[in-house]
Structure formats: C-alpha cells, structure tokens
Amino acid sequence: MTPGPPPRTVLTVERRPPSGERAWLLSLLPGFPLLLLVLRVWYLSRQDLQTMLMVLQSANPLGLIASLLISLIWALPAMVLSLRVLFLLLLVSGASSESWLARAGIRTPIWVSVPAVLLAALSWQLRFLPTLLMITLVIIGLEARNRFGAGDFATAATGIAVPVAVGVLALIWLAPAIAQAATSAGEPITALLLLVPPLAAPPLCGPIPARTARWLLPGTASLLALAAPILLGNSYLNTPVLPRVAITFTTTTTQNGRSVPVTAVQRGSLVSVDDQFTTLLDSLGQVHFISGKSITSQALCSTGPQAPTSTVSVHGWQVEQSALSWAAPGPRNTSADPTCRGD
Amino acid sequence: MLDFMAIFVRRGKEILSARGKNASKLDPVDQAAILEIGDNDSVEVSIGEQSIAPPAALAPAGRAARLWPPKAQSLRLIALVLVILLAALISVAVLQRSKTPTIDQLRRQAGWSDLHSLEVGVFGDVPGLSECPSSRECTGFDVEIAKLVADWLGVRRQDVHFDEVIPENRERMLGTDFTTREAVDLDLVVAAFSITSQRTNDDKVVFAGPYLTTQTTVLTRTDHAPVESLPALDQPIAGQHGSSRPQRICAPGTSTSSDYLRADVKHAELVALQKNSECVKRLLDKQVDAVVTDAAVLAGFQAAHPTQLRLNNIASTTDEHWGIGLGQDFTHDPKIEARRQLVLLALNDLLAQPKTEGWYSAFKKLPATAAPTSGNDVQVVADDQQPVPWGVKPVRRWPWERSGGGSGR
C-alpha cells in the first residue's frame, strides 16, 4: 500500500464556530467620542437640559474634539502597548487561549506598536518614560522570541543583553533623580516609577508558566479595559471645553432708594457673543446674559499648563513634563489677570 | 495565524528536545500539528495519524522537584505579578496625587481669592511682641509674623489692620479696634496662642503653626527671692510686721500657664486677669508677687523695667508652641482648612529665607535673653530657630514659586 500524502492540519485558535459578519460594528466607533462629548456638555451644563441645548447651539464641535484629543492623547498608546505586551506574553508562554486578548492580538498588526511608542515618547510625562522603555524592550524581546525561537542569537540579544544594557544606562541617567525623589523630595512613588521599570524589563522578556498565563494575562487585560473608561472619563470631564473669561461690566445697585452705578465682575465659560449680549455659564451652571453696552473690559482667564505636583527633575527636565511640553515654549511666569481670581 | 501555529510547533519541539525525543520528526510544519500542550510541559503531537505522548518516565518526578530550584518561568511570573500590582498601586497613587490643589484653588476654597485686607488680632500691650499705640502703628514679633503671612497672601503691609484681642477671646476670633473700640471679627489671631491638645481637640480651635517655641516662666520683682520652679511659688512670703502670707501670683485667664499653676501650685493665691500688662502693672505696684506666663511674653516687660523686674529661670517645663489661630471649626469646614493650609504654606516658605530676613528679622524684635537672671543660667526667651510648621500638605507649584518666600500669588 502506497502511503498517501500526509494530511494537512490547520490550527484553529478559537474553537467557537465562525461568527457572522461584524464589520458593521466599525460604524459604532465614531460614536464613542460623540458619546463622550455629549457627556462632557451635559456635565458642563450641570445636568440641565435647557442649558445643555444652549451650549450645544453655540459649542464648536472642533473645539470639543480638540479638547478630547488633547486630554486623551496619552491614553491611546498606553492601551495599545499594554495589550500588546500581554498578548505577546500569552503567545510565547504557549498558552492556547480563546480570550479576546488572543483574538485582538492576532488581528493587530505588529507595526501598530511603532507609532504607539513614538506617540507615547512625545506625550507621556518623563516619570512614565522608564515604563515606556520597559514596555518597548519587552515587546522587542518577546517579538524576537516569537519569531526566532528560544535558542536563537537574536532572542538572547533582545531578551537579555539589550534590556540589561539599556536598563543599566537608563538607571545611570536617572540615578540623581531617583536619589532626589527618595530622599530630599520625599516622593517614593516618583522614585519607584523611575527605578522599577529599567529593572523589570529583563525578567519580563520570556514565557511564564502556560497554566497561569491562560487566566492571568486575559484577566489583567480585562481589568485594564474596565479601568480605562473610568480613568479617561475622570480626566476628560475635567477638561475645559469653553474658554473661561472674566467680564467687567457696569450695573446699577440701589442705595438709600437711589440707583447707583457700580462695577461688577462676572467670571465663567464664554458660551456666545452677539451684538446684544454676551452669554456666560458660571461654575455653578448659572447662565448670565450681559449686555454688550455695559461691558467695560474682558479678560481671558488662561489656565496655562498646570503646576506640577512633584519637585523632582532629571538633569533639568521636570518629571511631570512630557517631551513635547519640554520642547515647547514654557509657561509664562506671570499671574493671571486680577479679574480672573475668585469664582 | 501561521505565527501562532509556528509557536505551538516550536514549543512542542522545545519540550520534546528537553525530554530527549527526536524533534526533527516534526519538520516540516505542515506535516505536523500540535494538538495539545499541557500544563506540566506535557505535549501531544500528531504526525500523520500517529499520536505521540511523552513517556511517563520523563515527567517531572514530583511536586517538590518542580518547585525547587525555581524555573526561569516561575521567576518571570513572580516579576510579572509584582509589576502588575505595582502598576495598579502607582496608578492609584498618581491619580490621588493629581488631585493636589494649586494655591489659587486653596484661595478659592478659603474665600481669599479677592483678599485685599486682613484683620489680625494681637495683644497690643506686650513690649517686643505687639505694642500698638493705634491700629496702624503696631510693632513686635507677632506683628511682624502677621505681616509676613499677609505679604505671602498678597495683602499689602499697610492693609493689615491690627485689633486688640484678649486671651479669652482668641478662640472666638473676637477683637476690638484699638482706636474706635468697636468689636471686630478677626481673620487671624497672632497673639502668643499656644497649640495644645485641649484647644485643638476639645475646643476645636484651628491653628497654623508653630511659628515660635518658648517656655513658661516666672516674672518677679528683683527684691523677690529667685524662683527655680513653679512649686517653689507655694512657699509663703514674708508679709508686713514679720508675718508670712501665701504668694499672690498673676496669670492671664485662659492661658496655658494658669493651667500649670492650678496643677503645680496649691497654696498660693492665684489672680487671673484679662491682660498681661495688667498683671505686670500689679507686679510693679506690689499687688502681686509673681507673674507666670510664656517667657517670650514676659521678656519684653522685663527688658522695659530691667532694674525692677527679674525673669526667673525655672526648671525646665514643657515647650509652648505658638500658632496662628484661625477660629473654631466644629463641622470640618473646608474653608477653614484651606485657610490653615495657606497660612502653613506661608510659614513653611519662610523656612527657606536667609537667616537675615523673614522670620529671623521678626525674631530680632524679641529681647534675646533676659537679664539679670536667677542663678547662673540665662533664661532663654525662645528657640532662635524657626520651628517647622506642622501638617503642611503638598500643593501644585511651579519651580519658581517653590524657591521660597515667594508670594502665594
């Protein structure tokens, strides 16, 4: 009997039957920022529908989306890279998994990590850059292990030599800041953020026991996905979407039965300006219509970049500054307009 | 998909190599399929229709053998779990820290955003501490401290109004205008106000401080025998016609020193008056024999009457830490807490100033030491170092605001 050709076997990652066409789900994607925007305006108008309608009437969608982007730009690479690390660990650990992590990981092209790392390098604060370095080294190490196998030179180089060398260099560069954070500044969290990631990269560049990987990694990914909206929502809902101004205007008050002109200041978010009235929304959700004729001056209450909470800096680079803000022109060393104080 | 398949096959090969099996049989990839990679490195491989299971003899000997020495994978797992836990912990801490207020936010909470003037309560009758011929002409250590705090808060020195406060009204923040004698609600009380647990816990007085550390002592006339401890005041004193009588001791009412006197001195006659200056006047008029209160209060009187009065160096008593009073808070009012934090920040920033400015220039208003003294020791009026304020919480500040002594604005 002549042996026939060896049977070809196809490895199926997911055991569930192939599902139907789900491309229509993509059309829901733009809905997410829209939902966030609606929530933000609702929050701004203190849950009052009439105020919300008025704000929506004059709110600029571009402004709303810009504030969404600026406040959440750091979050996208954080999610992409964390999920990539978890997926690669799952892969090299040889844990067959039906989890969404494995499915999402297989469908995500490898190159997505590159722009994510670049975006993070620019938008993350310095104190999180060691974490980015760790994630990048781990991704490189695990990708090499996945491609070339355990015994390959490239795997050994990217899994051990490179993380150790880069980690040592990073620690040498960060050492003064770590010492400052741990001692004089009294900021243990900053010290940990700078110290731990360079040390943690080499041990993470390899497989973990498959039995644990099967539940630990998808579980962590799920927790991350659950926590993300809470973190992002908190950050986004506090981002201003309308410019904050202080308007000085003349009004009248009654003193001893007589009408006396007085100067008053109203602070709030500028909703609209027309030839009759300037409309302001104050911090309590009250709407003020101020007659254009009575306005004597108007000041933009620039919040500017927020002052840092940490006193630590690495070779002159404050740990709460991102590379972008470090390179960009610095904040003005001036106080806000006096009329902006209060509220 | 091929990637995933390759990893399964490679994993099988690795494990089989480790077990001593011939792994080359698994090539090429499309001739083989890994059906299952088990938990304990067990692998089931199908080649064609044959199924190969790992020989039982090659399975790990026992649980103990698997645990030690720890495998690289186990160590990696520990590292991964630690990193995940640390990441969660740090995320919470960073989020918490991001809520740290700015000084402007504290001002808003404190209701001090548009602060243009301050009503400050001082004694007004104590040389070196606060002497006020009128509301605008006060001098002394407490006055300087109030002006330094006002400076930091952005209030001009000429806009700080000083009002008289007597010891028993300090907690209620009730003052009297020096000129018009009208009652005034005070913003701050800077009047030798000792921070004690009774005041903070029972009376709910909110303090920002300390800004001075001093001790209780005894002021007598120079014809009085030297006093070396508070209980020594129990000894009767020679009266008229050779008889003896208990000593008459004056202390301002509701001061900590009157509490010490009640505890340590049983046989003396205690006279409680409202003002320090009244006590000293009676001492000079020989109506009382001793005045007991804080050294930093008494030193100025002694310096004003060096030949008539003596500041006694009594055996060490507990330190008195003076704080700036901000009123009573029975309801955990965020406004009062924000004010406290602002005043604490003002005091804390004084620490960074050179030793010739700020607190140290204010300290020079106090008589440095009192002489003549009893015995050989000099009665130290107060610690000549600014104490570190208690309970300063972090705020968001720019580096140039942090250099010390900068205005809060």
Interface residues (C-beta under 8 A of the other chain):
Chain A: P6 P7 R8 T9 L11 V13 L89 L91 V92 S93 G94 S96 I106 T131 N146 R147 G149 A150 I189 L192 L193 V196 A200 P203 L204 G206 P207 I208 P209 A210 R211 T212 L216 T220 A227 L231 N234 Q306 A307 P308 T309 T311 S313 Q318 P331 N333 S335 A336 R341 G342 D343
Chain B: M1 D3 F4 M5 I7 F8 R10 R11 E14 D30 Q31 A32 A33 I34 E36 I37 D39 S46 I47 G48 E49 K71 A72 Q73 S74 L75 R76 L77 A79 L80 V81 L82 V83 I84 L86 A87 I90 S91 A93 V94 L95 R97 S98 T100 T102 D104 R107 R108 S113 D114 P394 R396 R397 W398 P399 W400 E401 R402 R409
